[in-house]
């Protein structure tokens, strides 16, 4: 899966799950603020990541993720490790 596919999939499931416009999901924006995430929302995020990308993650992984760019890099690394 290439980066463009990761971005497209991410925008689709995040906009559906967290009810935000796909246009508001931009590389340099803060993930937590844009999606208005609270601690329980991270549980939902972990579930939709597994459903859409096929790998397990934890809320702990999000300590190093601030922007959507960080998130895309994280997904690329995890998918690359699975290959």
GUNUMAR-974033 format. One line per field, with one value per residue (C-alpha): residue number from 1; residue in three letters; y, z, x. Coordinates in nm, 2 decimals, padded with zeros to 4 digits. Layout:
# GUNUMAR-974033
nr	(NUM, ...)
rest	(ALA, ...)
py	(Y, ...)
pz	(Z, ...)
px	(X, ...)
# end
This chain:
# GUNUMAR-974033
nr	(1, 2, 3, 4, 5, 6, 7, 8, 9, 10, 11, 12, 13, 14, 15, 16, 17, 18, 19, 20, 21, 22, 23, 24, 25, 26, 27, 28, 29, 30, 31, 32, 33, 34, 35, 36, 37, 38, 39, 40, 41, 42, 43, 44, 45, 46, 47, 48, 49, 50, 51, 52, 53, 54, 55, 56, 57, 58, 59, 60, 61, 62, 63, 64, 65, 66, 67, 68, 69, 70, 71, 72, 73, 74, 75, 76, 77, 78, 79, 80, 81, 82, 83)
rest	(UNK, UNK, UNK, UNK, UNK, UNK, UNK, UNK, UNK, UNK, UNK, UNK, UNK, UNK, UNK, UNK, UNK, UNK, UNK, UNK, UNK, UNK, UNK, UNK, UNK, UNK, UNK, UNK, UNK, UNK, UNK, UNK, UNK, UNK, UNK, UNK, UNK, UNK, UNK, UNK, UNK, UNK, UNK, UNK, UNK, UNK, UNK, UNK, UNK, UNK, UNK, UNK, UNK, UNK, UNK, UNK, UNK, UNK, UNK, UNK, UNK, UNK, UNK, UNK, UNK, UNK, UNK, UNK, UNK, UNK, UNK, UNK, UNK, UNK, UNK, UNK, UNK, UNK, UNK, UNK, UNK, UNK, UNK)
py	(00.00, 00.34, 00.66, 00.80, 00.49, 00.53, 00.89, 00.82, 00.53, 00.73, 01.03, 00.81, 00.62, 00.92, 01.14, 00.86, 00.76, 01.11, 01.30, 01.55, 01.68, 01.51, 01.85, 01.93, 01.64, 01.81, 01.68, 01.96, 01.98, 01.83, 01.50, 01.53, 01.88, 01.82, 01.51, 01.65, 01.33, 01.24, 00.94, 00.71, 00.81, 00.66, 00.32, 00.38, 00.49, 00.18, -00.04, 00.14, 00.13, -00.25, -00.28, -00.07, -00.15, -00.50, -00.43, -00.38, -00.06, 00.08, 00.42, 00.43, 00.44, 00.78, 00.95, 01.01, 01.11, 01.48, 01.56, 01.37, 01.36, 01.18, 00.94, 00.86, 00.79, 00.56, 00.36, 00.34, 00.20, -00.05, -00.17, -00.19, -00.41, -00.64, -00.69)
pz	(00.00, -00.10, 00.09, -00.13, -00.05, 00.32, 00.32, 00.12, 00.35, 00.66, 00.55, 00.47, 00.80, 01.02, 00.86, 00.90, 01.25, 01.40, 01.18, 01.04, 00.68, 00.49, 00.38, 00.75, 00.76, 00.65, 00.70, 00.93, 01.15, 01.50, 01.50, 01.85, 01.79, 01.44, 01.55, 01.89, 02.06, 02.42, 02.60, 02.50, 02.14, 02.12, 02.18, 01.88, 01.68, 01.77, 01.65, 01.32, 01.25, 01.29, 01.08, 00.80, 00.80, 00.96, 01.25, 01.62, 01.79, 02.13, 02.27, 02.39, 02.03, 02.00, 02.24, 01.95, 01.70, 01.69, 01.33, 01.05, 00.89, 01.20, 01.17, 00.81, 00.89, 01.17, 00.95, 00.68, 00.93, 01.07, 00.73, 00.62, 00.93, 00.83, 00.47)
px	(00.00, 00.14, 00.12, -00.16, -00.37, -00.29, -00.40, -00.72, -00.82, -00.74, -00.94, -01.24, -01.26, -01.17, -01.44, -01.69, -01.59, -01.54, -01.78, -01.54, -01.51, -01.23, -01.11, -01.03, -00.78, -00.46, -00.10, 00.01, -00.30, -00.31, -00.49, -00.63, -00.77, -00.91, -01.09, -01.18, -01.05, -01.09, -00.94, -01.23, -01.21, -00.86, -01.02, -01.24, -00.94, -00.74, -01.03, -01.08, -00.70, -00.70, -01.01, -00.87, -00.50, -00.49, -00.24, -00.29, -00.19, -00.25, -00.34, 00.02, 00.14, -00.03, 00.21, 00.45, 00.18, 00.08, -00.01, -00.18, 00.16, 00.30, 00.00, 00.07, 00.44, 00.34, 00.10, 00.37, 00.62, 00.38, 00.27, 00.64, 00.72, 00.44, 00.57)
# end
